[in-house]
Amino acid sequence: MNNTAKADILIVDDEANTLASLSRAFRLAGHEATVSDNAARALELALSRPFDLILSDVVMPNRDGLALLEDLKTQGVQAPVVMMSGQAHIDMAVKATRLGALDFLEKPISTDKLLLTVENALKLKRLEVENRDLQERIGKHEIVWTGEVMRRLIGQIERVASSESRVCIFGETGTGKELVARTLHAKSPRRNGPFVTLNCAAVPAELIESELFGHEKGSFTGAANRHAGKFEQAHHGTLFLDEIGDMPLPMQAKLLRVLEEGEVERIGGDKTITVDVRVLVATHRNLEELVKEGKFRQDLLHRVYVFPIMLPPLRERREDISALIEHFASQVAAQNNWKPSIFSPEAIETLQQYSWPGNVRELRNVVERLLLLSVGGQVDREAVEMAIPDLHKRAANTILANGSGTLADRVSEFEKATIVSELKAHSFNMTGTAKALGLERSHLYKKCQQLGINLPEVRRES
């Protein structure tokens, strides 16, 4: 369903005049209308592609509308169904409602009443999509930023969101690739449609085709019911394929065909289903290197690599850490009904110095851990060191790779961080620290002087 609330409607009635008049009314109002004069054909159409609404007469020869309604629900058709009849009575309306009908209309139906029913059905569908999306997002964070690095990235998102261009999101694990995809969807003309996700690395190779394209009942062992795949679920919306670099090669070929033709075929099915989906992909891998290694199709790369977005790791956007800490602390406290906690400047500074190999996801977990460890609503440096026991050791190990300046400067910083870490580990016992570092006690004192380590100050800060 797009931004102009245009609906794709299936009309089922055995009277040719009714089909003609209803379809004409819908088309004049800007909707698409498909007609069927019998229940069997209507069921085939409903299973072949997703509709936004099904409008069916009750009294029809061979198989009536109530039987069709029951078949639609049994087969897992998600479209809302509105029943209509010129021979309506209370028992019929009650039965239709119990079978899952959205509404029951009595013939003859005025055009205004008909269009209002369609509008209400579309509103209900939008509310269901928004509610599902809200439920999925409970406990997840928004894009929080204050620095220049993210300002430029937000600008890229704003520019590409309103288009139909395919976007490839690159970034380390935990940097928020799905969050960027959700933002692209929320700012796009498809915002009222569904946002559907699939992590290609999390689905076994033998099941990924069924997840993407769906399957018919009995098409393989365990297929007890018909299943609509992710492409069908995302009709008129956005499909986000996370970790596409881990998709098996045979599936890459099938995905390429869908991207080129806009059609899918369920496993065990014999009909193609037209889908209108914007596809966004993400990966932490280098797709061009995977192409060279023969693990990723070059033609698929050209299809998905239209507009790349490079997500920076958290260590490259340290200026955002303070705002992220505040955001996560408020979020976690609200979810657990805790009182808000305050992070001391020293605690924030210590967290900013950490390398964050798990990126934003790791930061959120650490913030939650810190709130559990906090005493009296205050998070201090000591709590940070308890939450990340090898904080200083990890910092020392990453200085050479992530620091700046000459090699001599980086080596000095590494030595300083290592000594401070060992001093704290040995409760500032110089003899124990020197032994752990393989130094004479006098040499350790001299090293501290050379590196500018103020022992009383370091002890106070700890």
N, C-alpha and C positions, 0 to 999 in steps of 0.2 A: 504494500500500500504506500503510495507516495505522498508528497507534501500537499497535493491538491485534493486529497481524499477521494481519488478516483477508485471505484470498486470494480472487481471482476466478478460478475454475478452469473450463476447458473439458474435458469428458469425451467421448471418441469411441469408440464400440463398436457393433457391429451387433446385439448381444444386448440386448433391452429390459430383462431382469431385471438385467443387469450395470449398465446405466445407472441404473436405479431404486435399486439397493442402494448404488452408489458415491455418487450425488448425495445420498442420504439421510444417509450417513455424514459427508460433508463439511458438509452443512447443520447437522447436530447438533453438529459441532465449531465452528460459527460462521462457516464459509466460504460463499461464493456459488458455485453450480454451474450451468453451462449444458451441455446435452447435445446430441449429434449422433449419428445412427446410420449416417453415411457420410462418407467423406473429402471429397467435393466440398462438402457443406454445412459441414463443419468448417473447410475453407479459407476459405469465405465469411465465417464467423463470426470467424475469427482476423484477417481483413483488415478487418473492420468495426469492431473495437474491441480495445484492448489487454487481454490476459489476463495474470495473474501466473504461471499454469502451464497446460500442455496435457498431458493424460493420454490416451494413445491405444493402442487395441488394434493388434496387428500384422496378424493374419489377418482380413481383411474382404473381402466380394465387390466386384467391379468394380475398385476402387483400394485397395490395402492400406495399412497404417500406415506402412511404410517409404517408399512413394511420397508419402504425405502429408507425412512428415517432410522429405523432399527438397524438396517444393513450398513448405513453410513457410520453409525456410532460403533458397530461391531468391527468394522474395517479400520477404525481409527482416524476417520476423516475429521479434521479439526475445524473446518469452516462452520460458522453458525448457520442453523437451519430455521427458516420461517415457514410455517404451514399455512395454507389458505384453502377455503372451501365455501361453496355456495349452499351446502347442506350441513352447516355447522351446528353442533349441539354441545352441551357442557361436558358430557362424557368423552366426546372426541377430543375436545381441547385439553381436558385433564390428562388423557392418555398420551397425547402429543407432548405435553409438558414433562410428563414422567419419563418419556423416551429421550428427552433432551432437547426439544424444540425451544428456540429462543422466544418465539412469539406465535400467535395464532390469529390470522386475519379472516374476516368474513367477506365473501364476495357479495356484490361487486365492490371493488376496492378503488377509492379515489386516488388520483395521481399524487396528490399532496400527502395522503396517508402512506402510500407506498414509499415515496422518497424519504419521508420522516422515519419510516421503519428501517430503511437502508442506512440512513445517517446514524440512528441509534445503535445499529449493529456494528457499524464502523467505530463509533465512539467506545463501545464496550470492548471491541478487539484491541483498540489502542490502550485502554485502561489495563487490560490483561497483560499486554506487552510491557507497559510501563511498570506495573506491579511486579512482574517477573524480573524485570531488569533491576528494580529497586531491591528485591529480595537477594538477587545475586551480588549486589554491590554492598550489602550490609557488612560492615567490618572492613571494607576495602577503602584505600585512601584516594584522595584526589591528587591532581598534579599540584604540588606545592613547590614554590620557587621564589627566589629573591634576586638571584645573580644574573649576570650577562649571558652565561652559557645557555641557561634554560630560556632566557628571553628570546634568543635567536631561534631556539627550537620551537617554542610556542608560536612564533611568527610563521614558521614553516607549516605547522599543523593548521593554522588559520587559513593559509593560502590554499592548501590542497584539500581541505575538508569538504568544501562546497562542490568539488568536482566529482566525476566518476572514475578518476584515475586510480589505478592500482598502486598501493603503497607497500613498500618493503621496509619493515622496521628492524634495524640492527641494534644489538646491545647485549651486554653480558647478562647472565642469569641474575634476576632480582632488580633490574634497572627500571622495570615498569612498562614492558612492551605492550601487555594487554591493556594497561591503563591508557596508553597513547591511542591504541586502536579504538577503545570505547569513546575517547574524546573525539576522534575523527568521525565516528558514527553519530555522536550526539550533536555535532556541529554541521552535519550533512543534511541534504534534503530527505534522506531516508530515516531521519531521527524517529519518526513515528512507527517505523517498521521494526522487526526483530533484530537483535544483535546475538548472533550464535557463534560459539567458539568450539574449536577442536585442537587439542594438543597432539600433534602428529607423533611426538616422541612417547606419549603415554598410552597409545592404543597399539595392541599387538598387530603385526603386519597382516595376519589373516582376518582381522576384523575391521581394518580401516576402510575397506571398500563399502562395507555395510554401513559404517558410521557416516560416511560421506554421501552415499547414493541411496541408502535404504535397501530393504529387501521385502519380498513377498512372503506370505505365510507358507511354511513348508519348503522354502527354497534351499535350506541346508539344515543339518542337525541342530536343534535348539531354536530354530526360527518358528516359534509357536504362534506368532501374530505378525501381521504386516507392520513394517517399521518405516517411517518417513526419515530419510537421511538429512544430514545437516544442510544440504543445498535446498531441499524442500522447506525445511524449517525456517530458513533465512529468506524465503521468497519476499521480494519487495524490501529487503533489508540488507544487512551486512553479515558476511561470514568471515571470521577471523581464524586463520590457520597458523597456529603458533608452532615454532620449531619445524618449519617446513623443510629445513635441511636434513631432517631425520626421516622424511617420507621415503618409503621403499621405491625403487626405480619403476617397477611395473605400475604402481599407483600414480607416479608422476606422469606417465603417458596418458592415463585415463583422465587425470585432472586437466591436463593440457587440452584434451578434446572438449571437455566441459567449458573451459574458459573460452575456447574458440567458437563453440556452437551454441552455448547457453542452454544445453539440454542434458538431462541425466536419465539413466535407466536403472531401475532397481534390480538388485540381484534376483533372478528368477522371473523377472518381468519381461514382457514382449512389446512394451510401448515406451516411447520417449516422453519425458515430462519437461516442459519448458519452464525455466526458472529465471527470475530477474533478481540477480544478486550482485552486490559489490564485494569483491574479494580483497581482503587485506591479509598480508602474511608477515611473519616475523621469524627471526633466527638469531642465535648467538654464534653461528658458524660463518665462515667465509665462503659464500656460494660460488664465487669464481674459482677458488681453489678446489672446491668439490667437483666443479665441472671438469677441471684439468685431471682430477683423479678418477673421472668416470663415475662419480657417485651422484651427480645431479645433471639433469638434462639441460643443455644449453638453450634449446628452444623454449623450455619452461622458464628459465632464468629471464629470457627476453620478455616473456609475458608478465611476470610478476615484478620485475625490476624496472618499473616505470618512474616512480618517485621514491628514492631512498631517504629514510630518516635515521640518522645515527644518534642513538641514545648514549649520553656520556655516563661512565661509571661514577659512583658517588664520590670517589677520591678526586675526581676532576671538577666537582661542583661543591666544594667544601663550604662555600658561602651560603648554601641552602640548608646546611645541617641544623642550624639553630631553629629555623622556621619549621623544618620537618620534625624536630624533637617536640616543639610546642604542639604541633598538629597531632602527632601520634599520642602524646601524653593526654591531650583532651579527649581524643577518640577512645583510647583504651579505658580511661576513667569513666567515661559515659557508658560504655558497653558493660562495665562491671559494677556500675553504681558506686564507684569509689570517689573519695574527695580528691580534688585536683592537687597535684604535687608541683613543687617549684624546683627547677634545676639550678644549682648554683653556677655562677660564671666559670668556676674552676672545672665543674663537671662537664659543662658544654665545651670548654676549651679542650679538655682531655678527649672527648668524643670526636671533636673536629680533627684531632691529630691522628686518629686511628685510620687504618687503610681501608676498612670495609670491603673485604673480599666478597661478601654476600650482598653488597650494595644496599639499596633502600629497603629491601625486604629484611635484611639482617638488622638494619637500624631499628625498624619497627619492633622486631622481636626483642632487641636489647632494651628498648624503651619500656616495653611491657615488663621485662625482667626487673628493670630498675624500679618501677613503681611497686613491685612486690617486695623489693629489698629496702625501699625508702622508709625512714623513721621520722615521724612527726611531720609528714608532708614535705620533706626536704630531700632532694637527691644531691649528694655531694660527690667529690672525687673518689672517696673511699668506696662508695657504693658502685661507682663505675668500674673500679679495679676489681671489685668482687664479681661484678656481672661479666667482665671479660678478663679472666684470670691471667692470661698470657698477653695482656694488652701491650706492655712495653716490649716484650720479646718480639711480638709480631711487628710492632712499629719499627724496631731495629732492623728486622729482616727485610722490610720494604723500603727503607730510606735510600739504599743504593739504587734501586730500580725506579723509584718514584720521586727522588729528591731533585734538587736543582743545583747548579754551580759546577765547579771543577771536580775532578775525581778526588783530589785531596780534600776538598770541602765535604764531599759526601762521605768519604772514609772517616773524617773527624766526627761528623754527625752520627755515623754508625757506631763508632767507638763510644761516644758520649751516651747514646741511648742504651747500649749494651751494659755499660758500667752502672748507669742509674738503675736499670732493671735488676741487675744482680745485687746492688746495694739494698734495694727494697726487699728483694727475695730473702736476704740475709739479715733483715732488720737493722741495717746500717752497721753491722759488725764488720770492721775493716779486714780482720784476719780471715774470716770465713769467705768474704768477697774476693780477697786477693787469691786465696787458695782455689776458689772456683774458676777464676780467670787465668790461673797459672802464672801469677805475678808475685814478686816480692811485695811485702806490705808497704815498704818505702817507695817502690816503683808505682804502686797504686795511688799513693798520695800525690806523687809528682805528675801522674797522668791526669788526675783530677784538676790540678792547677793548670796544666797545659790546655786542657779542654774547656776551662772556665766553669767547672762544676763546683758550685758553692754548696758545700756539704750541709751547713746549718740551714740554708734556705730550702734545699731539696728535702731535708728531713721535716721541716715545718709544713711544706706543701703536701707531704704524705700523711 
